[in-house]
């Protein structure tokens, strides 16, 4: 142990001499070389062995004292790649389909006096539109057409909606991370309605009127959205002959529709 400690001291002194730019053999080795004829090569080997032993001692000490962690890493330590999600926007052209249910009411006036009757039934159709978004505000225009199975009446007379169409403006506010749109809508509307009486001929008319309502739409993905909306239709009156009697009719309609839109 004593000789080992001495070797460490000698090695440290030797290392310091090397760092200073001068390699000088320690005095014990010089004395040994003069008195006992130690070859220079042997002296050099001893010095190098001492330096190596000091390096090993320093590494071992660092390991015992919890030295700095290894710089080597693994794939598991590498940070996960950053993925940027595409933002949601309502701007653009879209097409879609809808299905819903409607409740109709017709004011009926003939030679027997005024009357009214109600109807109900299903509707299904398609829509196309375009939106522009500025901040949270969304503006757009939409056209739709639906085939309808809405009818009703009394024992004297009845009505049946054949189809329904509209061209409307839309305006709303986007929220919920720009994924949900609350909107109002209104515009022009058309409806083809047939008026009948049991055992008698009737007439049909394509009515013109207005439509207004609102809805809520939510983006399922950046390009696919689902919505539910309520629309009220009010149409102008028309006069025709039902069973040979002059009859004036004025239809109204309320609908609730569920739709899906694909945005481009």
C-alpha positions as CSV (number, residue, x, y, z in Angstrom):
1,X,0.0,0.0,0.0
2,X,2.8,2.4,0.8
3,X,4.6,1.8,-2.5
4,X,1.3,2.2,-4.3
5,X,0.7,5.6,-2.7
6,X,4.2,6.6,-3.5
7,X,3.6,5.7,-7.1
8,X,0.5,7.8,-7.2
9,X,2.3,10.8,-5.9
10,X,5.1,10.3,-8.4
11,X,2.6,9.9,-11.2
12,X,0.7,13.1,-10.2
13,X,4.0,15.1,-10.1
14,X,4.9,13.7,-13.5
15,X,1.6,14.6,-15.0
16,X,1.9,18.1,-13.7
17,X,5.3,18.4,-15.3
18,X,3.9,17.2,-18.6
19,X,1.1,19.7,-18.5
20,X,3.7,22.4,-17.9
21,X,5.5,21.4,-21.1
22,X,8.6,19.7,-19.6
23,X,9.0,16.0,-19.0
24,X,11.5,15.4,-16.2
25,X,11.9,12.1,-14.5
26,X,11.3,12.1,-10.7
27,X,14.3,12.2,-8.5
28,X,14.0,8.6,-7.3
29,X,14.1,7.4,-10.8
30,X,17.1,9.6,-11.7
31,X,18.9,8.3,-8.6
32,X,18.1,4.8,-9.6
33,X,19.3,5.4,-13.1
34,X,22.6,6.8,-12.0
35,X,23.4,4.3,-9.3
36,X,21.9,1.1,-10.7
37,X,22.0,1.7,-14.4
38,X,18.2,1.7,-15.1
39,X,17.8,2.0,-18.9
40,X,16.0,5.0,-20.2
41,X,13.4,2.9,-21.9
42,X,12.5,1.2,-18.6
43,X,12.2,4.6,-16.9
44,X,9.8,5.8,-19.7
45,X,7.7,2.7,-19.3
46,X,7.4,3.2,-15.6
47,X,6.3,6.8,-16.0
48,X,3.7,5.9,-18.6
49,X,2.3,3.1,-16.3
50,X,2.1,5.5,-13.4
51,X,0.2,8.1,-15.5
52,X,-2.2,5.4,-16.7
53,X,-2.8,4.2,-13.1
54,X,-3.6,7.8,-12.0
55,X,-6.2,8.0,-14.8
56,X,-7.9,4.8,-13.7
57,X,-7.9,6.0,-10.1
58,X,-9.6,9.3,-11.1
59,X,-12.2,7.4,-13.1
60,X,-12.9,5.0,-10.3
61,X,-13.2,7.9,-7.8
62,X,-15.6,9.7,-10.1
63,X,-17.8,6.6,-10.4
64,X,-17.8,6.1,-6.5
65,X,-18.8,9.7,-6.0
66,X,-21.6,9.7,-8.6
67,X,-19.8,11.4,-11.4
68,X,-21.4,13.2,-14.3
69,X,-23.9,11.1,-16.3
70,X,-22.9,9.6,-19.6
71,X,-23.5,11.8,-22.6
72,X,-24.6,8.8,-24.6
73,X,-28.4,8.7,-25.2
74,X,-30.8,6.3,-26.8
75,X,-33.8,6.6,-29.1
76,X,-36.1,6.5,-26.1
77,X,-34.5,9.6,-24.7
78,X,-35.0,11.6,-27.9
79,X,-37.8,14.2,-27.7
80,X,-41.0,13.3,-29.6
81,X,-41.5,15.1,-32.9
82,X,-43.8,18.2,-32.7
83,X,-47.0,17.7,-34.7
84,X,-48.9,20.9,-35.6
85,X,-52.6,20.4,-36.1
86,X,-54.4,22.1,-38.9
87,X,-56.6,24.9,-37.7
88,X,-60.4,24.9,-38.1
89,X,-61.9,27.4,-40.6
90,X,-65.5,27.8,-41.9
91,X,-64.3,29.6,-45.1
92,X,-64.9,27.7,-48.3
93,X,-67.4,25.9,-50.6
94,X,-69.5,23.1,-49.1
95,X,-72.1,20.6,-50.2
96,X,-74.3,18.4,-48.0
97,X,-77.4,16.4,-47.4
98,X,-80.2,16.8,-44.9
99,X,-83.2,15.0,-43.4
100,X,-85.9,16.4,-41.2
101,X,-89.5,16.6,-40.2
102,X,-92.1,19.3,-40.9
103,X,-95.4,20.6,-39.5
104,X,-97.7,22.5,-42.0
105,X,-100.7,24.7,-41.6
106,X,-103.0,25.9,-44.4
107,X,-105.5,28.7,-44.1
108,X,-108.4,27.8,-46.4
109,X,-111.1,30.2,-47.7
110,X,-114.0,29.1,-50.0
111,X,-117.7,29.6,-50.4
112,X,-118.5,27.8,-47.1
113,X,-116.3,30.2,-45.0
114,X,-112.8,30.2,-43.6
115,X,-111.1,27.1,-42.2
116,X,-107.6,25.8,-41.6
117,X,-106.0,22.4,-41.4
118,X,-102.7,21.0,-40.3
119,X,-100.3,18.4,-41.7
120,X,-97.0,16.8,-40.9
121,X,-94.4,14.5,-42.5
122,X,-90.8,13.9,-43.5
123,X,-88.5,15.8,-45.9
124,X,-85.0,15.0,-47.3
125,X,-82.8,16.9,-49.6
126,X,-79.4,18.5,-50.3
127,X,-77.7,21.9,-49.9
128,X,-74.8,23.8,-51.4
129,X,-73.2,26.9,-49.9
130,X,-70.2,29.1,-49.4
131,X,-68.9,30.7,-46.2
132,X,-66.4,33.5,-45.5
133,X,-64.9,33.9,-42.0
134,X,-63.4,37.0,-40.5
135,X,-62.2,36.5,-36.9
136,X,-65.1,34.8,-35.1
137,X,-67.7,36.0,-37.5
138,X,-68.9,33.8,-40.4
139,X,-71.0,35.0,-43.3
140,X,-72.4,32.9,-46.1
141,X,-75.1,32.0,-48.6
142,X,-76.8,28.7,-49.1
143,X,-79.3,27.1,-51.5
144,X,-81.2,24.0,-50.8
145,X,-83.9,21.7,-52.3
146,X,-85.9,19.0,-50.5
147,X,-88.4,16.4,-51.5
148,X,-91.3,16.4,-49.0
149,X,-93.9,14.0,-47.7
150,X,-95.9,16.5,-45.7
151,X,-99.7,16.3,-45.9
152,X,-102.8,16.9,-43.9
153,X,-106.4,17.9,-44.0
154,X,-110.0,17.4,-42.8
155,X,-113.0,15.5,-44.1
156,X,-113.7,18.3,-46.6
157,X,-110.3,19.1,-48.0
158,X,-106.6,18.6,-47.8
159,X,-103.1,19.6,-48.9
160,X,-99.8,17.9,-49.8
161,X,-96.4,19.5,-50.1
162,X,-94.4,18.0,-53.0
163,X,-91.1,19.9,-52.8
164,X,-89.5,22.8,-51.0
165,X,-86.6,25.1,-51.9
166,X,-84.8,28.2,-50.6
167,X,-81.9,30.6,-51.1
168,X,-80.7,32.1,-47.8
169,X,-78.1,34.2,-46.3
170,X,-76.3,33.0,-43.1
171,X,-74.5,34.9,-40.4
172,X,-73.0,33.5,-37.2
173,X,-70.3,33.4,-34.5
174,X,-67.7,30.6,-34.2
175,X,-66.6,29.4,-30.8
176,X,-65.3,26.3,-29.0
177,X,-61.9,26.6,-30.7
178,X,-63.5,27.7,-33.9
179,X,-65.2,24.3,-34.2
180,X,-68.8,25.3,-33.4
181,X,-70.9,27.8,-35.3
182,X,-74.1,29.4,-33.9
183,X,-75.9,31.1,-36.8
184,X,-79.1,32.8,-38.0
185,X,-80.4,32.4,-41.6
186,X,-83.1,33.9,-43.8
187,X,-84.1,34.4,-47.4
188,X,-86.5,33.5,-50.2
189,X,-88.4,30.2,-50.4
190,X,-90.5,28.2,-52.8
191,X,-92.9,25.3,-52.2
192,X,-95.1,23.3,-54.5
193,X,-98.4,22.3,-52.8
194,X,-101.3,20.3,-54.1
195,X,-104.9,21.0,-52.8
196,X,-107.6,18.4,-53.0
197,X,-111.1,17.5,-51.8
198,X,-112.6,14.0,-51.6
199,X,-114.2,12.9,-54.9
200,X,-113.4,16.2,-56.5
201,X,-110.7,17.8,-58.6
202,X,-108.3,20.3,-57.1
203,X,-105.3,22.3,-58.1
204,X,-101.6,22.7,-57.4
205,X,-99.5,25.9,-57.0
206,X,-95.9,26.8,-56.6
207,X,-95.8,29.3,-53.8
208,X,-93.2,32.0,-53.2
209,X,-92.5,33.4,-49.7
210,X,-89.8,33.9,-47.1
211,X,-88.0,31.7,-44.7
212,X,-86.1,32.4,-41.4
213,X,-84.5,30.4,-38.7
214,X,-81.3,29.4,-37.1
215,X,-79.1,26.5,-36.1
216,X,-75.9,25.2,-34.7
217,X,-73.2,23.4,-36.6
218,X,-70.1,21.6,-35.4
219,X,-67.0,20.5,-37.2
220,X,-66.3,16.8,-36.8
221,X,-63.0,17.2,-38.8
222,X,-61.5,20.1,-40.8
223,X,-63.7,19.2,-43.7
224,X,-66.8,17.5,-42.2
225,X,-69.5,19.1,-40.1
226,X,-72.9,18.2,-38.7
227,X,-75.7,20.6,-37.9
228,X,-79.3,20.9,-36.7
229,X,-81.5,23.8,-37.7
230,X,-85.0,25.2,-37.4
231,X,-86.7,27.0,-40.3
232,X,-90.1,28.7,-40.5
233,X,-91.6,29.2,-44.0
234,X,-94.4,31.7,-44.8
235,X,-95.9,31.7,-48.3
236,X,-98.1,33.9,-50.3
237,X,-101.7,32.9,-51.0
238,X,-103.1,31.4,-54.2
239,X,-106.6,30.9,-55.6
240,X,-107.9,28.0,-57.5
241,X,-110.9,25.7,-57.9
242,X,-111.4,22.8,-55.6
243,X,-114.5,20.7,-56.5
244,X,-115.6,23.5,-58.8
245,X,-115.6,26.1,-55.9
246,X,-113.2,29.0,-55.9
247,X,-110.8,28.5,-53.0
248,X,-108.0,30.7,-51.6
249,X,-105.2,29.0,-49.7
250,X,-102.2,30.3,-47.7
251,X,-99.7,27.7,-46.5
252,X,-97.1,27.9,-43.7
253,X,-94.5,25.4,-42.7
254,X,-92.1,24.7,-39.8
255,X,-89.2,22.3,-40.1
256,X,-86.4,20.8,-38.1
257,X,-83.5,19.4,-40.1
258,X,-80.4,17.5,-39.4
259,X,-77.6,17.8,-41.9
260,X,-74.0,16.8,-42.9
261,X,-71.7,19.1,-44.9
262,X,-68.5,18.4,-46.7
263,X,-66.2,21.5,-47.1
264,X,-63.7,21.9,-49.9
